[in-house]
Amino acid sequence: MMKAKVYVTIKQNVLDPQGSAVQGALHALGFGEVGKARVGKYVELELQTSDKNEAEARVKAMCEKLLANTVIEDYRYELEQA
Amino acid sequence: MMKAKVYVTIKQNVLDPQGSAVQGALHALGFGEVGKARVGKYVELELQTSDKNEAEARVKAMCEKLLANTVIEDYRYELEQA
């Protein structure tokens, strides 16, 4: 079995209202040192496969088809034996 | 300046409906090898500080106060010079 960790982030030049809200809330709580804040998604998947190359291709396809909206989001992933 | 990467995940024994939805959608798309799926948050913060120990304590406080709901969520973070 393998475990995939997928990180989906909003592209650098796309507006991130959730990040702005987090930044504002942190400032209001007294954390004035916080500059830019960006909020993304983190997905952990268990995969019933042991072939790392195949898993890599499959996870990439999952990101493209469902997990990330590639128009406005970037993704990266890590695979590990579990 | 430092950069903090915060990962917020739902605790192991707490129900994760968003994860179940992702798992179901991936199955429906033909990714039958996907076992458990868990969805969390990923937050990137820029911090106007250069003291790593202080930054660490501040980020921990941000997680406890705002970024994570520690009743049902776990968090971890990484700090790096940026």
Backbone of each chain as nested JSON, in Angstrom:
{
  "chains": [
    {"id": "A", "residues": [
      {"number": 1, "name": "MET", "atoms": {"N": [0.839, -1.204, 0.0], "CA": [0.0, 0.0, 0.0], "C": [0.868, 1.246, 0.0]}},
      {"number": 2, "name": "MET", "atoms": {"N": [0.41, 2.269, -0.691], "CA": [1.145, 3.524, -0.689], "C": [0.261, 4.64, -0.138]}},
      {"number": 3, "name": "LYS", "atoms": {"N": [0.926, 5.695, 0.294], "CA": [0.198, 6.838, 0.811], "C": [0.61, 8.054, -0.023]}},
      {"number": 4, "name": "ALA", "atoms": {"N": [-0.382, 8.817, -0.494], "CA": [-0.088, 10.023, -1.263], "C": [-0.509, 11.24, -0.454]}},
      {"number": 5, "name": "LYS", "atoms": {"N": [0.369, 12.238, -0.421], "CA": [0.031, 13.51, 0.203], "C": [-0.022, 14.547, -0.901]}},
      {"number": 6, "name": "VAL", "atoms": {"N": [-1.193, 15.136, -1.088], "CA": [-1.387, 16.088, -2.178], "C": [-1.599, 17.48, -1.601]}},
      {"number": 7, "name": "TYR", "atoms": {"N": [-0.867, 18.447, -2.103], "CA": [-0.988, 19.838, -1.664], "C": [-1.531, 20.647, -2.825]}},
      {"number": 8, "name": "VAL", "atoms": {"N": [-2.654, 21.297, -2.623], "CA": [-3.251, 22.123, -3.674], "C": [-3.219, 23.57, -3.209]}},
      {"number": 9, "name": "THR", "atoms": {"N": [-2.576, 24.426, -3.972], "CA": [-2.464, 25.838, -3.586], "C": [-2.986, 26.723, -4.704]}},
      {"number": 10, "name": "ILE", "atoms": {"N": [-3.469, 27.894, -4.318], "CA": [-3.932, 28.862, -5.315], "C": [-2.716, 29.487, -5.994]}},
      {"number": 11, "name": "LYS", "atoms": {"N": [-2.774, 29.644, -7.316], "CA": [-1.624, 30.198, -8.046], "C": [-1.246, 31.587, -7.534]}},
      {"number": 12, "name": "GLN", "atoms": {"N": [0.046, 31.885, -7.636], "CA": [0.601, 33.123, -7.089], "C": [-0.212, 34.372, -7.435]}},
      {"number": 13, "name": "ASN", "atoms": {"N": [-0.594, 34.529, -8.709], "CA": [-1.238, 35.774, -9.106], "C": [-2.767, 35.707, -9.134]}},
      {"number": 14, "name": "VAL", "atoms": {"N": [-3.309, 34.682, -8.475], "CA": [-4.772, 34.591, -8.363], "C": [-5.166, 35.081, -6.965]}},
      {"number": 15, "name": "LEU", "atoms": {"N": [-6.229, 35.859, -6.917], "CA": [-6.721, 36.396, -5.644], "C": [-7.126, 35.266, -4.696]}},
      {"number": 16, "name": "ASP", "atoms": {"N": [-6.744, 35.379, -3.423], "CA": [-7.067, 34.343, -2.436], "C": [-7.84, 34.983, -1.28]}},
      {"number": 17, "name": "PRO", "atoms": {"N": [-9.151, 35.121, -1.415], "CA": [-9.938, 35.795, -0.381], "C": [-9.866, 35.093, 0.97]}},
      {"number": 18, "name": "GLN", "atoms": {"N": [-9.774, 33.764, 0.966], "CA": [-9.695, 33.035, 2.23], "C": [-8.371, 33.362, 2.931]}},
      {"number": 19, "name": "GLY", "atoms": {"N": [-7.308, 33.474, 2.138], "CA": [-6.02, 33.865, 2.702], "C": [-6.071, 35.267, 3.294]}},
      {"number": 20, "name": "SER", "atoms": {"N": [-6.738, 36.184, 2.582], "CA": [-6.859, 37.55, 3.105], "C": [-7.636, 37.564, 4.412]}},
      {"number": 21, "name": "ALA", "atoms": {"N": [-8.67, 36.742, 4.488], "CA": [-9.473, 36.668, 5.712], "C": [-8.627, 36.15, 6.872]}},
      {"number": 22, "name": "VAL", "atoms": {"N": [-7.819, 35.132, 6.599], "CA": [-6.945, 34.579, 7.637], "C": [-5.947, 35.639, 8.096]}},
      {"number": 23, "name": "GLN", "atoms": {"N": [-5.372, 36.349, 7.134], "CA": [-4.408, 37.399, 7.477], "C": [-5.064, 38.456, 8.367]}},
      {"number": 24, "name": "GLY", "atoms": {"N": [-6.278, 38.899, 7.956], "CA": [-6.985, 39.908, 8.736], "C": [-7.298, 39.432, 10.142]}},
      {"number": 25, "name": "ALA", "atoms": {"N": [-7.726, 38.176, 10.245], "CA": [-8.08, 37.628, 11.556], "C": [-6.846, 37.512, 12.441]}},
      {"number": 26, "name": "LEU", "atoms": {"N": [-5.716, 37.11, 11.858], "CA": [-4.484, 36.996, 12.647], "C": [-4.03, 38.371, 13.129]}},
      {"number": 27, "name": "HIS", "atoms": {"N": [-4.148, 39.371, 12.255], "CA": [-3.808, 40.737, 12.677], "C": [-4.695, 41.165, 13.845]}},
      {"number": 28, "name": "ALA", "atoms": {"N": [-5.992, 40.892, 13.715], "CA": [-6.936, 41.293, 14.755], "C": [-6.638, 40.592, 16.073]}},
      {"number": 29, "name": "LEU", "atoms": {"N": [-6.037, 39.407, 16.003], "CA": [-5.693, 38.664, 17.22], "C": [-4.333, 39.073, 17.782]}},
      {"number": 30, "name": "GLY", "atoms": {"N": [-3.693, 40.054, 17.123], "CA": [-2.427, 40.536, 17.658], "C": [-1.18, 39.967, 16.998]}},
      {"number": 31, "name": "PHE", "atoms": {"N": [-1.381, 39.185, 15.943], "CA": [-0.226, 38.64, 15.221], "C": [0.13, 39.553, 14.052]}},
      {"number": 32, "name": "GLY", "atoms": {"N": [0.621, 40.744, 14.397], "CA": [0.888, 41.758, 13.377], "C": [2.042, 41.438, 12.469]}},
      {"number": 33, "name": "GLU", "atoms": {"N": [2.861, 40.429, 12.84], "CA": [4.018, 40.097, 12.009], "C": [3.662, 39.28, 10.775]}},
      {"number": 34, "name": "VAL", "atoms": {"N": [2.372, 38.904, 10.667], "CA": [1.982, 38.064, 9.537], "C": [1.845, 38.904, 8.274]}},
      {"number": 35, "name": "GLY", "atoms": {"N": [2.601, 38.554, 7.264], "CA": [2.478, 39.205, 5.959], "C": [1.443, 38.462, 5.142]}},
      {"number": 36, "name": "LYS", "atoms": {"N": [1.784, 38.093, 3.939], "CA": [0.848, 37.403, 3.074], "C": [0.46, 36.049, 3.68]}},
      {"number": 37, "name": "ALA", "atoms": {"N": [-0.817, 35.7, 3.557], "CA": [-1.275, 34.369, 3.977], "C": [-2.005, 33.737, 2.793]}},
      {"number": 38, "name": "ARG", "atoms": {"N": [-1.724, 32.477, 2.534], "CA": [-2.405, 31.765, 1.449], "C": [-2.979, 30.474, 2.019]}},
      {"number": 39, "name": "VAL", "atoms": {"N": [-4.202, 30.167, 1.642], "CA": [-4.84, 28.957, 2.153], "C": [-5.046, 27.963, 1.015]}},
      {"number": 40, "name": "GLY", "atoms": {"N": [-4.639, 26.749, 1.239], "CA": [-4.822, 25.707, 0.225], "C": [-5.416, 24.456, 0.832]}},
      {"number": 41, "name": "LYS", "atoms": {"N": [-5.409, 23.385, 0.059], "CA": [-5.958, 22.122, 0.541], "C": [-4.839, 21.098, 0.686]}},
      {"number": 42, "name": "TYR", "atoms": {"N": [-5.074, 20.177, 1.575], "CA": [-4.115, 19.105, 1.821], "C": [-4.908, 17.808, 1.827]}},
      {"number": 43, "name": "VAL", "atoms": {"N": [-4.599, 16.895, 0.931], "CA": [-5.368, 15.649, 0.814], "C": [-4.443, 14.456, 1.018]}},
      {"number": 44, "name": "GLU", "atoms": {"N": [-4.834, 13.561, 1.909], "CA": [-4.098, 12.313, 2.108], "C": [-4.901, 11.165, 1.525]}},
      {"number": 45, "name": "LEU", "atoms": {"N": [-4.249, 10.362, 0.697], "CA": [-4.93, 9.241, 0.057], "C": [-4.182, 7.951, 0.328]}},
      {"number": 46, "name": "GLU", "atoms": {"N": [-4.923, 6.901, 0.623], "CA": [-4.317, 5.567, 0.674], "C": [-4.539, 4.905, -0.677]}},
      {"number": 47, "name": "LEU", "atoms": {"N": [-3.499, 4.318, -1.224], "CA": [-3.607, 3.68, -2.538], "C": [-3.277, 2.199, -2.423]}},
      {"number": 48, "name": "GLN", "atoms": {"N": [-4.187, 1.354, -2.935], "CA": [-3.964, -0.097, -2.889], "C": [-3.091, -0.486, -4.07]}},
      {"number": 49, "name": "THR", "atoms": {"N": [-1.865, -0.068, -4.055], "CA": [-0.935, -0.42, -5.118], "C": [0.454, -0.361, -4.528]}},
      {"number": 50, "name": "SER", "atoms": {"N": [1.403, -1.022, -5.154], "CA": [2.761, -0.978, -4.62], "C": [3.755, -0.507, -5.679]}},
      {"number": 51, "name": "ASP", "atoms": {"N": [3.246, -0.259, -6.893], "CA": [4.117, 0.191, -7.981], "C": [4.21, 1.713, -7.937]}},
      {"number": 52, "name": "LYS", "atoms": {"N": [5.357, 2.229, -7.577], "CA": [5.489, 3.662, -7.36], "C": [5.27, 4.472, -8.64]}},
      {"number": 53, "name": "ASN", "atoms": {"N": [5.794, 3.973, -9.758], "CA": [5.639, 4.707, -11.017], "C": [4.174, 4.799, -11.426]}},
      {"number": 54, "name": "GLU", "atoms": {"N": [3.48, 3.663, -11.284], "CA": [2.067, 3.654, -11.644], "C": [1.297, 4.587, -10.71]}},
      {"number": 55, "name": "ALA", "atoms": {"N": [1.596, 4.508, -9.404], "CA": [0.906, 5.358, -8.433], "C": [1.114, 6.831, -8.771]}},
      {"number": 56, "name": "GLU", "atoms": {"N": [2.322, 7.173, -9.168], "CA": [2.64, 8.556, -9.498], "C": [1.752, 9.058, -10.65]}},
      {"number": 57, "name": "ALA", "atoms": {"N": [1.642, 8.241, -11.689], "CA": [0.819, 8.623, -12.846], "C": [-0.649, 8.739, -12.454]}},
      {"number": 58, "name": "ARG", "atoms": {"N": [-1.104, 7.814, -11.606], "CA": [-2.511, 7.817, -11.202], "C": [-2.83, 9.04, -10.332]}},
      {"number": 59, "name": "VAL", "atoms": {"N": [-1.94, 9.367, -9.408], "CA": [-2.198, 10.521, -8.538], "C": [-2.201, 11.807, -9.362]}},
      {"number": 60, "name": "LYS", "atoms": {"N": [-1.295, 11.886, -10.334], "CA": [-1.275, 13.054, -11.215], "C": [-2.636, 13.185, -11.927]}},
      {"number": 61, "name": "ALA", "atoms": {"N": [-3.149, 12.054, -12.418], "CA": [-4.444, 12.078, -13.102], "C": [-5.558, 12.499, -12.151]}},
      {"number": 62, "name": "MET", "atoms": {"N": [-5.511, 12.016, -10.898], "CA": [-6.538, 12.407, -9.909], "C": [-6.503, 13.917, -9.673]}},
      {"number": 63, "name": "CYS", "atoms": {"N": [-5.3, 14.477, -9.592], "CA": [-5.177, 15.923, -9.368], "C": [-5.772, 16.685, -10.543]}},
      {"number": 64, "name": "GLU", "atoms": {"N": [-5.429, 16.252, -11.757], "CA": [-5.883, 16.963, -12.947], "C": [-7.402, 16.888, -13.094]}},
      {"number": 65, "name": "LYS", "atoms": {"N": [-7.957, 15.715, -12.749], "CA": [-9.385, 15.504, -12.993], "C": [-10.278, 15.982, -11.868]}},
      {"number": 66, "name": "LEU", "atoms": {"N": [-9.802, 15.893, -10.616], "CA": [-10.712, 16.186, -9.508], "C": [-10.127, 17.098, -8.435]}},
      {"number": 67, "name": "LEU", "atoms": {"N": [-8.921, 16.784, -7.974], "CA": [-8.462, 17.427, -6.746], "C": [-8.093, 18.895, -6.921]}},
      {"number": 68, "name": "ALA", "atoms": {"N": [-7.55, 19.249, -8.09], "CA": [-7.143, 20.641, -8.31], "C": [-7.884, 21.222, -9.504]}},
      {"number": 69, "name": "ASN", "atoms": {"N": [-8.198, 22.481, -9.425], "CA": [-8.699, 23.212, -10.585], "C": [-7.481, 23.899, -11.193]}},
      {"number": 70, "name": "THR", "atoms": {"N": [-6.941, 23.283, -12.245], "CA": [-5.624, 23.725, -12.733], "C": [-5.646, 25.102, -13.393]}},
      {"number": 71, "name": "VAL", "atoms": {"N": [-6.82, 25.662, -13.594], "CA": [-6.875, 27.037, -14.121], "C": [-6.37, 28.024, -13.065]}},
      {"number": 72, "name": "ILE", "atoms": {"N": [-6.752, 27.784, -11.827], "CA": [-6.378, 28.735, -10.773], "C": [-5.528, 28.118, -9.659]}},
      {"number": 73, "name": "GLU", "atoms": {"N": [-5.309, 26.797, -9.72], "CA": [-4.588, 26.15, -8.62], "C": [-3.372, 25.36, -9.116]}},
      {"number": 74, "name": "ASP", "atoms": {"N": [-2.34, 25.327, -8.292], "CA": [-1.195, 24.455, -8.516], "C": [-1.317, 23.255, -7.588]}},
      {"number": 75, "name": "TYR", "atoms": {"N": [-0.661, 22.174, -7.938], "CA": [-0.629, 21.047, -7.01], "C": [0.751, 20.404, -7.033]}},
      {"number": 76, "name": "ARG", "atoms": {"N": [1.053, 19.76, -5.92], "CA": [2.238, 18.911, -5.87], "C": [1.901, 17.752, -4.958]}},
      {"number": 77, "name": "TYR", "atoms": {"N": [2.633, 16.672, -5.068], "CA": [2.307, 15.516, -4.239], "C": [3.567, 14.754, -3.874]}},
      {"number": 78, "name": "GLU", "atoms": {"N": [3.446, 14.0, -2.79], "CA": [4.521, 13.133, -2.324], "C": [3.942, 11.742, -2.18]}},
      {"number": 79, "name": "LEU", "atoms": {"N": [4.743, 10.752, -2.504], "CA": [4.31, 9.365, -2.346], "C": [5.238, 8.662, -1.38]}},
      {"number": 80, "name": "GLU", "atoms": {"N": [4.65, 7.833, -0.53], "CA": [5.506, 7.043, 0.354], "C": [4.892, 5.665, 0.564]}},
      {"number": 81, "name": "GLN", "atoms": {"N": [5.739, 4.684, 0.806], "CA": [5.243, 3.347, 1.144], "C": [4.618, 3.41, 2.528]}},
      {"number": 82, "name": "ALA", "atoms": {"N": [3.463, 2.776, 2.682], "CA": [2.814, 2.811, 4.01], "C": [2.582, 1.379, 4.495]}}
    ]},
    {"id": "B", "residues": [
      {"number": 1, "name": "MET", "atoms": {"N": [12.959, 37.577, 7.035], "CA": [11.59, 37.085, 6.904], "C": [11.57, 35.56, 6.948]}},
      {"number": 2, "name": "MET", "atoms": {"N": [10.526, 35.012, 7.565], "CA": [10.396, 33.564, 7.595], "C": [9.084, 33.153, 6.934]}},
      {"number": 3, "name": "LYS", "atoms": {"N": [9.054, 31.887, 6.535], "CA": [7.846, 31.352, 5.926], "C": [7.396, 30.154, 6.757]}},
      {"number": 4, "name": "ALA", "atoms": {"N": [6.109, 30.14, 7.1], "CA": [5.572, 29.016, 7.859], "C": [4.603, 28.24, 6.981]}},
      {"number": 5, "name": "LYS", "atoms": {"N": [4.714, 26.925, 7.012], "CA": [3.756, 26.062, 6.316], "C": [3.006, 25.282, 7.379]}},
      {"number": 6, "name": "VAL", "atoms": {"N": [1.71, 25.495, 7.435], "CA": [0.891, 24.873, 8.476], "C": [-0.039, 23.844, 7.827]}},
      {"number": 7, "name": "TYR", "atoms": {"N": [-0.06, 22.649, 8.377], "CA": [-0.925, 21.578, 7.885], "C": [-1.945, 21.267, 8.967]}},
      {"number": 8, "name": "VAL", "atoms": {"N": [-3.204, 21.393, 8.624], "CA": [-4.268, 21.099, 9.588], "C": [-5.038, 19.887, 9.083]}},
      {"number": 9, "name": "THR", "atoms": {"N": [-5.091, 18.841, 9.887], "CA": [-5.788, 17.624, 9.472], "C": [-6.832, 17.235, 10.504]}},
      {"number": 10, "name": "ILE", "atoms": {"N": [-7.863, 16.567, 10.044], "CA": [-8.899, 16.08, 10.956], "C": [-8.35, 14.882, 11.724]}},
      {"number": 11, "name": "LYS", "atoms": {"N": [-8.615, 14.821, 13.013], "CA": [-8.083, 13.732, 13.835], "C": [-8.538, 12.37, 13.33]}},
      {"number": 12, "name": "GLN", "atoms": {"N": [-7.677, 11.364, 13.55], "CA": [-7.91, 10.025, 13.006], "C": [-9.319, 9.493, 13.265]}},
      {"number": 13, "name": "ASN", "atoms": {"N": [-9.826, 9.646, 14.485], "CA": [-11.114, 9.017, 14.785], "C": [-12.31, 9.967, 14.676]}},
      {"number": 14, "name": "VAL", "atoms": {"N": [-12.099, 11.082, 13.993], "CA": [-13.21, 12.005, 13.738], "C": [-13.681, 11.795, 12.291]}},
      {"number": 15, "name": "LEU", "atoms": {"N": [-14.993, 11.785, 12.108], "CA": [-15.575, 11.583, 10.786], "C": [-15.152, 12.704, 9.838]}},
      {"number": 16, "name": "ASP", "atoms": {"N": [-14.781, 12.367, 8.605], "CA": [-14.351, 13.364, 7.626], "C": [-15.233, 13.266, 6.379]}},
      {"number": 17, "name": "PRO", "atoms": {"N": [-16.393, 13.929, 6.387], "CA": [-17.321, 13.795, 5.26], "C": [-16.725, 14.283, 3.938]}},
      {"number": 18, "name": "GLN", "atoms": {"N": [-15.869, 15.321, 4.009], "CA": [-15.27, 15.818, 2.767], "C": [-14.329, 14.754, 2.178]}},
      {"number": 19, "name": "GLY", "atoms": {"N": [-13.618, 14.077, 3.073], "CA": [-12.75, 12.99, 2.621], "C": [-13.555, 11.859, 1.99]}},
      {"number": 20, "name": "SER", "atoms": {"N": [-14.686, 11.522, 2.599], "CA": [-15.537, 10.47, 2.032], "C": [-16.049, 10.869, 0.657]}},
      {"number": 21, "name": "ALA", "atoms": {"N": [-16.389, 12.157, 0.513], "CA": [-16.881, 12.644, -0.784], "C": [-15.787, 12.54, -1.84]}},
      {"number": 22, "name": "VAL", "atoms": {"N": [-14.559, 12.898, -1.45], "CA": [-13.434, 12.805, -2.396], "C": [-13.21, 11.352, -2.795]}},
      {"number": 23, "name": "GLN", "atoms": {"N": [-13.251, 10.459, -1.795], "CA": [-13.054, 9.044, -2.079], "C": [-14.122, 8.534, -3.057]}},
      {"number": 24, "name": "GLY", "atoms": {"N": [-15.396, 8.9, -2.776], "CA": [-16.482, 8.466, -3.655], "C": [-16.322, 8.997, -5.072]}},
      {"number": 25, "name": "ALA", "atoms": {"N": [-15.931, 10.266, -5.181], "CA": [-15.775, 10.879, -6.503], "C": [-14.627, 10.219, -7.265]}},
      {"number": 26, "name": "LEU", "atoms": {"N": [-13.535, 9.913, -6.544], "CA": [-12.392, 9.261, -7.211], "C": [-12.784, 7.862, -7.689]}},
      {"number": 27, "name": "HIS", "atoms": {"N": [-13.55, 7.14, -6.876], "CA": [-14.024, 5.82, -7.301], "C": [-14.875, 5.947, -8.558]}},
      {"number": 28, "name": "ALA", "atoms": {"N": [-15.771, 6.94, -8.533], "CA": [-16.671, 7.134, -9.676], "C": [-15.895, 7.487, -10.938]}},
      {"number": 29, "name": "LEU", "atoms": {"N": [-14.733, 8.091, -10.769], "CA": [-13.907, 8.462, -11.927], "C": [-12.986, 7.322, -12.366]}},
      {"number": 30, "name": "GLY", "atoms": {"N": [-13.111, 6.181, -11.706], "CA": [-12.319, 5.036, -12.132], "C": [-11.051, 4.792, -11.328]}},
      {"number": 31, "name": "PHE", "atoms": {"N": [-10.856, 5.572, -10.261], "CA": [-9.671, 5.364, -9.426], "C": [-10.021, 4.434, -8.263]}},
      {"number": 32, "name": "GLY", "atoms": {"N": [-10.291, 3.177, -8.589], "CA": [-10.764, 2.222, -7.592], "C": [-9.723, 1.853, -6.556]}},
      {"number": 33, "name": "GLU", "atoms": {"N": [-8.457, 2.172, -6.816], "CA": [-7.4, 1.791, -5.876], "C": [-7.33, 2.698, -4.662]}},
      {"number": 34, "name": "VAL", "atoms": {"N": [-8.162, 3.761, -4.657], "CA": [-8.102, 4.708, -3.542], "C": [-8.812, 4.141, -2.328]}},
      {"number": 35, "name": "GLY", "atoms": {"N": [-8.097, 4.007, -1.23], "CA": [-8.688, 3.599, 0.038], "C": [-9.165, 4.837, 0.759]}},
      {"number": 36, "name": "LYS", "atoms": {"N": [-8.797, 4.959, 2.003], "CA": [-9.23, 6.101, 2.79], "C": [-8.706, 7.406, 2.2]}},
      {"number": 37, "name": "ALA", "atoms": {"N": [-9.542, 8.444, 2.209], "CA": [-9.104, 9.783, 1.799], "C": [-9.436, 10.753, 2.924]}},
      {"number": 38, "name": "ARG", "atoms": {"N": [-8.498, 11.615, 3.255], "CA": [-8.725, 12.622, 4.299], "C": [-8.388, 13.978, 3.712]}},
      {"number": 39, "name": "VAL", "atoms": {"N": [-9.231, 14.964, 3.977], "CA": [-8.993, 16.306, 3.447], "C": [-8.69, 17.263, 4.591]}},
      {"number": 40, "name": "GLY", "atoms": {"N": [-7.634, 18.012, 4.452], "CA": [-7.255, 18.993, 5.461], "C": [-6.967, 20.339, 4.843]}},
      {"number": 41, "name": "LYS", "atoms": {"N": [-6.398, 21.223, 5.641], "CA": [-6.058, 22.559, 5.161], "C": [-4.551, 22.729, 5.143]}},
      {"number": 42, "name": "TYR", "atoms": {"N": [-4.114, 23.593, 4.258], "CA": [-2.696, 23.887, 4.144], "C": [-2.571, 25.405, 4.103]}},
      {"number": 43, "name": "VAL", "atoms": {"N": [-1.872, 25.995, 5.056], "CA": [-1.783, 27.46, 5.131], "C": [-0.316, 27.884, 5.047]}},
      {"number": 44, "name": "GLU", "atoms": {"N": [-0.035, 28.803, 4.14], "CA": [1.309, 29.378, 4.047], "C": [1.284, 30.793, 4.593]}},
      {"number": 45, "name": "LEU", "atoms": {"N": [2.19, 31.102, 5.504], "CA": [2.232, 32.429, 6.113], "C": [3.615, 33.033, 5.941]}},
      {"number": 46, "name": "GLU", "atoms": {"N": [3.657, 34.309, 5.614], "CA": [4.923, 35.034, 5.663], "C": [5.007, 35.752, 7.005]}},
      {"number": 47, "name": "LEU", "atoms": {"N": [6.143, 35.635, 7.672], "CA": [6.294, 36.257, 8.983], "C": [7.431, 37.269, 8.94]}},
      {"number": 48, "name": "GLN", "atoms": {"N": [7.148, 38.484, 9.391], "CA": [8.182, 39.527, 9.428], "C": [9.001, 39.384, 10.691]}},
      {"number": 49, "name": "THR", "atoms": {"N": [9.746, 38.327, 10.781], "CA": [10.606, 38.101, 11.925], "C": [11.752, 37.221, 11.462]}},
      {"number": 50, "name": "SER", "atoms": {"N": [12.835, 37.221, 12.204], "CA": [13.952, 36.373, 11.789], "C": [14.387, 35.454, 12.927]}},
      {"number": 51, "name": "ASP", "atoms": {"N": [13.717, 35.58, 14.081], "CA": [14.055, 34.742, 15.231], "C": [13.244, 33.455, 15.159]}},
      {"number": 52, "name": "LYS", "atoms": {"N": [13.902, 32.351, 14.887], "CA": [13.186, 31.105, 14.644], "C": [12.425, 30.619, 15.875]}},
      {"number": 53, "name": "ASN", "atoms": {"N": [13.033, 30.75, 17.047], "CA": [12.358, 30.28, 18.268], "C": [11.092, 31.072, 18.539]}},
      {"number": 54, "name": "GLU", "atoms": {"N": [11.199, 32.397, 18.379], "CA": [10.028, 33.23, 18.594], "C": [8.948, 32.899, 17.561]}},
      {"number": 55, "name": "ALA", "atoms": {"N": [9.356, 32.752, 16.289], "CA": [8.402, 32.441, 15.22], "C": [7.669, 31.145, 15.538]}},
      {"number": 56, "name": "GLU", "atoms": {"N": [8.422, 30.172, 16.047], "CA": [7.834, 28.868, 16.357], "C": [6.719, 29.012, 17.405]}},
      {"number": 57, "name": "ALA", "atoms": {"N": [7.013, 29.774, 18.454], "CA": [6.013, 29.965, 19.508], "C": [4.798, 30.724, 18.97]}},
      {"number": 58, "name": "ARG", "atoms": {"N": [5.053, 31.723, 18.12], "CA": [3.955, 32.527, 17.581], "C": [3.063, 31.693, 16.653]}},
      {"number": 59, "name": "VAL", "atoms": {"N": [3.684, 30.871, 15.814], "CA": [2.889, 30.058, 14.88], "C": [2.058, 29.044, 15.668]}},
      {"number": 60, "name": "LYS", "atoms": {"N": [2.65, 28.485, 16.723], "CA": [1.899, 27.547, 17.562], "C": [0.665, 28.257, 18.144]}},
      {"number": 61, "name": "ALA", "atoms": {"N": [0.848, 29.486, 18.616], "CA": [-0.279, 30.239, 19.172], "C": [-1.329, 30.522, 18.1]}},
      {"number": 62, "name": "MET", "atoms": {"N": [-0.889, 30.85, 16.878], "CA": [-1.856, 31.096, 15.787], "C": [-2.687, 29.855, 15.509]}},
      {"number": 63, "name": "CYS", "atoms": {"N": [-2.031, 28.697, 15.523], "CA": [-2.75, 27.446, 15.279], "C": [-3.786, 27.203, 16.368]}},
      {"number": 64, "name": "GLU", "atoms": {"N": [-3.365, 27.375, 17.615], "CA": [-4.26, 27.109, 18.738], "C": [-5.455, 28.059, 18.743]}},
      {"number": 65, "name": "LYS", "atoms": {"N": [-5.184, 29.34, 18.364], "CA": [-6.243, 30.338, 18.482], "C": [-7.142, 30.431, 17.266]}},
      {"number": 66, "name": "LEU", "atoms": {"N": [-6.584, 30.194, 16.079], "CA": [-7.38, 30.45, 14.874], "C": [-7.332, 29.327, 13.843]}},
      {"number": 67, "name": "LEU", "atoms": {"N": [-6.132, 28.865, 13.513], "CA": [-6.021, 28.038, 12.307], "C": [-6.593, 26.639, 12.471]}},
      {"number": 68, "name": "ALA", "atoms": {"N": [-6.471, 26.077, 13.674], "CA": [-6.975, 24.725, 13.883], "C": [-8.025, 24.729, 14.987]}},
      {"number": 69, "name": "ASN", "atoms": {"N": [-9.011, 23.882, 14.838], "CA": [-9.952, 23.615, 15.916], "C": [-9.421, 22.369, 16.618]}},
      {"number": 70, "name": "THR", "atoms": {"N": [-8.729, 22.575, 17.746], "CA": [-7.973, 21.46, 18.328], "C": [-8.853, 20.374, 18.941]}},
      {"number": 71, "name": "VAL", "atoms": {"N": [-10.156, 20.625, 19.008], "CA": [-11.048, 19.559, 19.489], "C": [-11.115, 18.428, 18.455]}},
      {"number": 72, "name": "ILE", "atoms": {"N": [-11.159, 18.8, 17.191], "CA": [-11.32, 17.77, 16.152], "C": [-10.171, 17.742, 15.148]}},
      {"number": 73, "name": "GLU", "atoms": {"N": [-9.233, 18.691, 15.264], "CA": [-8.169, 18.765, 14.265], "C": [-6.78, 18.714, 14.9]}},
      {"number": 74, "name": "ASP", "atoms": {"N": [-5.851, 18.117, 14.184], "CA": [-4.436, 18.168, 14.538], "C": [-3.745, 19.184, 13.632]}},
      {"number": 75, "name": "TYR", "atoms": {"N": [-2.611, 19.688, 14.085], "CA": [-1.848, 20.55, 13.188], "C": [-0.361, 20.266, 13.355]}},
      {"number": 76, "name": "ARG", "atoms": {"N": [0.369, 20.577, 12.289], "CA": [1.833, 20.578, 12.386], "C": [2.324, 21.697, 11.495]}},
      {"number": 77, "name": "TYR", "atoms": {"N": [3.526, 22.14, 11.713], "CA": [4.02, 23.243, 10.879], "C": [5.51, 23.129, 10.664]}},
      {"number": 78, "name": "GLU", "atoms": {"N": [5.951, 23.769, 9.586], "CA": [7.376, 23.837, 9.256], "C": [7.729, 25.302, 9.1]}},
      {"number": 79, "name": "LEU", "atoms": {"N": [8.916, 25.647, 9.531], "CA": [9.388, 27.025, 9.383], "C": [10.637, 27.031, 8.518]}},
      {"number": 80, "name": "GLU", "atoms": {"N": [10.723, 28.006, 7.63], "CA": [11.962, 28.126, 6.863], "C": [12.29, 29.591, 6.642]}},
      {"number": 81, "name": "GLN", "atoms": {"N": [13.554, 29.885, 6.521], "CA": [13.97, 31.242, 6.174], "C": [13.542, 31.505, 4.737]}},
      {"number": 82, "name": "ALA", "atoms": {"N": [13.006, 32.696, 4.47], "CA": [12.571, 32.998, 3.094], "C": [13.258, 34.276, 2.62]}}
    ]}
  ]
}
